[in-house]
């Protein structure tokens, strides 16, 4: 029998994406897989059930499908009830954030689920087309910049009017990863004066290529896999002192610095916010993982001494069409090398699979998660 893939409707509040759009579902079909999509799974991404006709089987009873599906695709992790509906030994691909869901990880082990946490895909050249963090971060960075422009109490671009010249807004983007670079590019298009903060020296060229200026704190914390290493206490004090001076002059801060599988680093302190001008704005894009600002409250708006701090959640979901399409292509590029003639053969010697597997055959394969559980 050919490989069966089940695509579930997302049930988390506010989640509008779907793991597989009709076009990508068809491509899995060409590889010999049989795709089942839960009815209305794509509705919030404007993919009607009829759009999947001839590309996948639209299933009304998703639990019956889950009970026999070889592979399950989701965006968000399944609930415990959804996981229990899956057959033992099935393969699950989704964004997990396991440090926040240890009970779910334990249940995966009990059911011998092979789970690939898509946010753990190694940051290597060969895996760029599979990198869920990058594809979704690009969407989120764009949306964060639009939120900033919409909620700011001033114009972004310089304007020359009969009443005089209006200076462009000063924006600082914290973190120059994919999300940060997209936020920089969008703010520049909107006419703002943009600076960026990142503790990796390699970010300088990328930031400047977009017309922004990198704030030089004198600290280089470049780490493995394109991520930053942890700062020493001395380095933290040094970067905080320099950054504070720039933050005080900014009208908008867009915070994007995140670490897969770990809480977001606290970079914008309460004291920094108190040093900003009344009417200034902080958009903390990584609020879901704790935020870069000490005052951020996930999903809420905080006004502190005249400064508005926003903690928006799940920004990629706000642009659900492209976010779903890019996520689906990530899944296709990840799994297709291991599909042939409708059969899946996973090679755990492969660097990408080895780096992203969370659980397999009843064991936790991700060392940081294993350490949290105490294994």
C-alpha positions as CSV (number, residue, x, y, z in Angstrom):
1,X,0.0,0.0,0.0
2,X,1.1,3.6,-0.7
3,X,2.1,6.0,2.1
4,X,-1.0,7.7,3.6
5,X,-0.6,11.3,4.8
6,X,-3.3,13.0,7.0
7,X,-3.6,16.8,7.2
8,X,-5.5,18.0,10.2
9,X,-7.5,21.2,10.7
10,X,-5.7,23.5,13.1
11,X,-7.6,23.8,16.4
12,X,-5.4,26.3,18.3
13,X,-7.2,29.6,18.8
14,X,-6.1,32.2,16.2
15,X,-4.3,29.7,13.9
16,X,-5.4,30.2,10.3
17,X,-2.7,28.3,8.5
18,X,-3.0,24.8,7.0
19,X,-0.1,22.4,6.8
20,X,-0.7,21.5,3.1
21,X,-2.1,23.7,0.3
22,X,-3.8,22.0,-2.7
23,X,-0.9,22.5,-5.0
24,X,1.6,20.9,-2.7
25,X,-0.9,18.1,-1.8
26,X,-0.9,17.3,-5.5
27,X,2.9,17.1,-5.6
28,X,2.9,14.6,-2.8
29,X,0.4,12.6,-4.8
30,X,2.8,12.5,-7.7
31,X,5.4,10.9,-5.4
32,X,2.9,8.1,-4.8
33,X,1.4,9.2,-1.5
34,X,-2.3,9.2,-0.7
35,X,-3.2,12.5,1.0
36,X,-6.2,12.9,3.2
37,X,-7.3,16.4,4.3
38,X,-9.8,17.1,7.0
39,X,-12.8,18.9,5.7
40,X,-12.5,22.7,6.2
41,X,-8.8,22.4,7.1
42,X,-7.9,25.0,4.5
43,X,-10.9,27.3,5.0
44,X,-9.0,29.9,7.1
45,X,-6.3,30.0,4.4
46,X,-8.9,30.4,1.7
47,X,-8.4,26.9,0.3
48,X,-11.9,25.5,0.0
49,X,-12.5,21.7,0.1
50,X,-13.3,21.9,-3.6
51,X,-9.7,23.2,-4.2
52,X,-8.4,19.8,-3.1
53,X,-10.5,17.9,-5.5
54,X,-8.4,15.5,-7.6
55,X,-5.4,16.3,-5.4
56,X,-6.4,14.8,-2.0
57,X,-9.3,13.0,-0.4
58,X,-11.3,15.4,1.8
59,X,-12.2,13.5,4.9
60,X,-15.2,14.3,7.2
61,X,-14.1,11.8,9.8
62,X,-10.6,12.7,10.5
63,X,-10.2,10.4,13.5
64,X,-10.8,7.4,11.3
65,X,-8.0,8.7,9.0
66,X,-5.7,9.3,11.9
67,X,-6.1,5.8,13.2
68,X,-4.4,4.4,10.1
69,X,-2.4,7.3,8.6
70,X,1.4,6.7,8.3
71,X,2.3,10.4,8.4
72,X,0.4,13.4,10.0
73,X,1.1,17.0,9.0
74,X,0.2,19.9,11.2
75,X,1.3,23.4,11.8
76,X,0.8,23.6,15.5
77,X,1.4,20.6,17.7
78,X,-1.5,18.2,18.3
79,X,-3.6,18.2,21.5
80,X,-3.2,15.2,23.7
81,X,-6.6,14.0,22.4
82,X,-5.5,14.4,18.8
83,X,-2.3,12.6,19.5
84,X,-4.2,9.7,21.1
85,X,-6.2,9.4,17.9
86,X,-3.1,8.7,15.9
87,X,-2.0,5.2,15.4
88,X,1.0,4.0,17.4
89,X,4.3,4.3,15.5
90,X,3.0,7.0,13.1
91,X,5.2,9.9,12.0
92,X,4.3,13.5,12.9
93,X,5.7,16.7,11.3
94,X,4.8,20.0,13.0
95,X,6.2,22.9,15.0
96,X,6.5,21.7,18.5
97,X,8.4,24.0,20.8
98,X,9.0,21.0,23.1
99,X,10.3,22.9,26.1
100,X,6.8,24.2,26.5
101,X,5.0,20.9,26.0
102,X,6.9,18.2,28.0
103,X,3.7,16.2,28.7
104,X,3.0,16.0,25.0
105,X,6.5,14.8,24.3
106,X,6.1,12.1,27.0
107,X,2.9,10.9,25.3
108,X,4.6,10.8,21.9
109,X,7.2,8.4,23.4
110,X,4.4,6.3,25.0
111,X,2.8,5.9,21.5
112,X,6.2,5.4,19.8
113,X,5.5,8.4,17.5
114,X,8.4,9.5,15.3
115,X,8.1,13.3,15.6
116,X,10.1,15.8,13.6
117,X,10.0,19.2,15.2
118,X,10.2,21.4,12.1
119,X,11.7,24.3,14.1
120,X,14.7,22.1,14.9
121,X,15.8,21.7,11.3
122,X,19.6,22.5,11.2
123,X,20.6,25.8,9.7
124,X,22.7,24.4,6.9
125,X,22.8,25.3,3.2
126,X,21.2,22.0,2.1
127,X,18.3,22.5,4.4
128,X,17.4,26.1,3.5
129,X,14.4,25.0,1.4
130,X,13.1,23.0,4.4
131,X,13.6,25.7,7.0
132,X,10.3,26.4,8.5
133,X,11.7,29.0,10.9
134,X,13.0,31.1,8.0
135,X,9.9,30.8,5.8
136,X,7.5,31.8,8.7
137,X,9.9,34.4,10.1
138,X,9.9,36.2,6.8
139,X,6.1,36.5,7.0
140,X,6.2,37.5,10.7
141,X,8.9,40.2,10.2
142,X,6.9,41.8,7.4
143,X,3.7,41.8,9.4
144,X,5.5,43.2,12.5
145,X,6.8,46.2,10.5
146,X,3.2,46.9,9.3
147,X,1.9,46.7,12.8
148,X,4.5,49.1,13.9
149,X,3.7,51.6,11.1
150,X,0.0,51.2,11.9
151,X,0.2,51.7,15.6
152,X,3.0,54.4,15.7
153,X,1.9,57.9,16.7
154,X,3.9,59.4,13.9
155,X,4.7,59.1,10.2
156,X,7.4,56.6,9.1
157,X,8.6,58.5,6.0
158,X,10.0,62.0,5.8
159,X,7.3,64.3,4.5
160,X,7.7,67.8,3.1
161,X,4.5,69.8,3.7
162,X,3.4,73.4,3.6
163,X,3.7,73.5,7.3
164,X,7.3,72.3,7.2
165,X,9.3,69.1,7.0
166,X,8.4,66.0,9.0
167,X,11.5,64.0,9.9
168,X,11.4,60.2,9.3
169,X,10.7,57.9,12.2
170,X,13.7,56.3,13.9
171,X,13.2,52.5,14.1
172,X,15.5,50.0,15.8
173,X,15.1,46.3,14.8
174,X,16.4,44.0,17.5
175,X,17.8,40.8,15.9
176,X,19.0,40.6,12.3
177,X,17.9,37.1,11.5
178,X,15.3,36.3,8.7
179,X,12.5,38.1,10.6
180,X,14.7,41.1,11.5
181,X,16.0,41.5,8.0
182,X,12.4,41.4,6.6
183,X,11.3,44.0,9.2
184,X,14.3,46.2,8.2
185,X,13.5,45.9,4.5
186,X,9.8,46.7,5.1
187,X,10.5,49.7,7.4
188,X,12.9,51.1,4.8
189,X,10.3,50.7,2.1
190,X,8.0,52.7,4.3
191,X,10.6,55.5,4.6
192,X,11.8,55.1,8.1
193,X,15.4,55.6,9.4
194,X,16.4,52.2,10.5
195,X,19.1,50.8,12.8
196,X,19.6,47.2,13.8
197,X,21.0,45.4,16.8
198,X,22.6,42.0,16.6
199,X,25.4,40.5,18.5
200,X,26.7,38.5,15.5
201,X,29.4,40.2,13.5
202,X,28.2,38.5,10.3
203,X,24.9,40.5,10.5
204,X,26.6,43.8,9.6
205,X,26.9,43.1,5.9
206,X,23.3,41.9,5.6
207,X,21.9,44.9,7.6
208,X,23.9,47.4,5.5
209,X,22.8,45.8,2.3
210,X,19.2,46.8,3.2
211,X,20.2,50.4,3.8
212,X,20.2,50.2,7.6
213,X,23.0,50.7,10.1
214,X,24.1,48.1,12.6
215,X,24.6,49.3,16.2
216,X,28.1,48.5,17.2
217,X,28.2,47.4,20.8
218,X,31.7,46.0,20.6
219,X,30.4,42.5,21.4
220,X,30.6,39.6,18.9
221,X,28.7,36.5,20.1
222,X,28.5,34.6,16.9
223,X,27.7,30.9,17.7
224,X,27.1,27.6,15.9
225,X,24.5,27.1,13.2
226,X,24.0,30.9,12.5
227,X,22.7,31.6,16.0
228,X,24.2,33.7,18.8
229,X,25.9,32.2,21.8
230,X,25.1,33.2,25.3
231,X,26.7,36.5,26.5
232,X,28.9,36.7,29.6
233,X,27.7,39.1,32.3
234,X,30.4,41.6,31.3
235,X,29.3,41.4,27.7
236,X,25.6,41.9,28.7
237,X,26.5,45.0,30.6
238,X,28.5,46.4,27.7
239,X,25.8,45.8,25.1
240,X,23.1,47.1,27.4
241,X,24.9,50.4,28.0
242,X,25.4,51.1,24.2
243,X,22.0,49.9,23.2
244,X,20.3,52.1,25.8
245,X,21.6,55.2,24.2
246,X,20.2,54.3,20.8
247,X,16.8,53.1,22.3
248,X,16.3,56.4,23.9
249,X,16.4,58.1,20.5
250,X,14.1,55.6,18.8
251,X,10.4,56.0,18.2
252,X,9.8,52.3,17.4
253,X,11.5,49.1,18.5
254,X,10.7,45.9,16.7
255,X,12.0,42.9,18.6
256,X,12.7,39.7,16.6
257,X,15.5,37.9,18.5
258,X,14.5,34.3,19.2
259,X,16.2,31.0,20.0
260,X,14.7,27.7,18.9
261,X,13.7,25.5,21.8
262,X,14.6,28.2,24.4
263,X,13.0,31.3,25.9
264,X,13.7,34.6,24.0
265,X,16.6,36.6,25.5
266,X,15.6,39.7,27.5
267,X,17.3,42.5,25.6
268,X,15.1,45.6,26.1
269,X,15.0,46.3,29.8
270,X,12.3,48.1,31.8
271,X,14.8,50.9,32.3
272,X,15.4,51.2,28.5
273,X,11.6,51.5,27.9
274,X,11.4,54.2,30.6
275,X,14.2,56.1,28.8
276,X,12.1,56.2,25.6
277,X,10.0,59.2,24.6
278,X,6.3,59.3,25.4
279,X,4.4,58.0,22.4
280,X,7.1,55.5,21.5
281,X,6.3,51.9,20.5
282,X,7.7,48.5,21.1
283,X,6.5,45.6,18.9
284,X,7.8,42.4,20.4
285,X,7.5,39.8,17.7
286,X,8.7,36.9,19.9
287,X,6.2,37.5,22.7
288,X,5.0,33.8,22.4
289,X,8.4,32.7,23.7
290,X,8.7,35.2,26.5
291,X,9.6,38.3,24.5
292,X,12.8,40.4,24.1
293,X,11.3,43.2,26.3
294,X,11.0,42.8,30.0
295,X,7.5,44.5,29.9
296,X,6.0,42.3,27.2
297,X,2.9,40.3,28.0
298,X,2.0,37.7,25.3
299,X,-1.1,38.7,23.4
300,X,-1.6,41.9,25.4
301,X,-0.9,45.6,25.1
302,X,1.0,47.3,27.9
303,X,1.4,51.1,28.4
304,X,4.3,52.0,30.6
305,X,5.1,55.7,31.2
306,X,3.7,56.7,27.8
307,X,5.3,53.8,25.8
308,X,3.1,51.2,24.2
309,X,4.5,47.6,24.3
310,X,2.7,45.2,22.0
311,X,3.0,41.4,22.3
312,X,1.3,40.1,19.2
313,X,0.9,36.3,18.8
314,X,1.3,34.0,15.8
315,X,2.1,36.7,13.2
316,X,2.5,34.3,10.3
317,X,-1.1,33.2,10.7
318,X,-2.2,36.8,9.8
319,X,-0.9,36.2,6.3
320,X,-2.3,32.7,6.1
321,X,-2.2,32.1,2.3
322,X,1.5,32.6,1.7
323,X,2.4,31.3,5.2
324,X,0.6,28.0,4.4
325,X,2.1,27.7,1.0
326,X,5.7,28.2,2.1
327,X,5.2,25.9,5.1
328,X,3.8,23.2,2.9
329,X,6.8,23.5,0.5
330,X,9.1,23.2,3.5
331,X,7.4,19.9,4.4
332,X,7.6,18.7,0.8
333,X,11.3,19.5,0.5
334,X,12.0,17.9,3.9
335,X,10.2,14.6,3.2
336,X,10.5,14.1,-0.6
337,X,14.1,12.8,-0.6
338,X,12.8,9.8,1.5
339,X,9.8,9.0,-0.6
340,X,10.0,6.7,-3.6
341,X,7.2,4.8,-5.4
342,X,4.7,5.7,-2.6
343,X,6.9,4.3,0.2
344,X,8.9,6.2,2.9
345,X,12.3,5.2,4.0
346,X,13.8,7.4,6.7
347,X,17.6,7.6,7.0
348,X,18.6,8.8,10.4
349,X,22.2,9.1,9.3
350,X,21.0,12.1,7.3
351,X,22.1,15.3,9.0
352,X,18.7,17.0,8.6
353,X,16.7,14.1,10.0
354,X,19.1,13.5,12.8
355,X,19.0,17.2,13.8
356,X,15.2,17.6,13.7
357,X,13.9,14.3,15.1
358,X,12.4,14.9,18.6
359,X,11.1,11.4,19.4
360,X,11.6,8.0,17.8
361,X,10.7,4.4,18.9
362,X,9.7,5.5,22.4
363,X,12.8,7.6,23.0
364,X,13.5,11.4,23.2
365,X,16.2,12.1,20.6
366,X,16.5,15.9,21.3
367,X,19.1,16.3,24.0
368,X,17.9,19.6,25.5
369,X,14.3,18.2,25.8
370,X,15.6,15.0,27.3
371,X,17.5,17.1,29.9
372,X,14.3,19.1,30.8
373,X,12.4,15.9,31.4
374,X,15.3,14.5,33.4
375,X,16.1,11.5,31.3
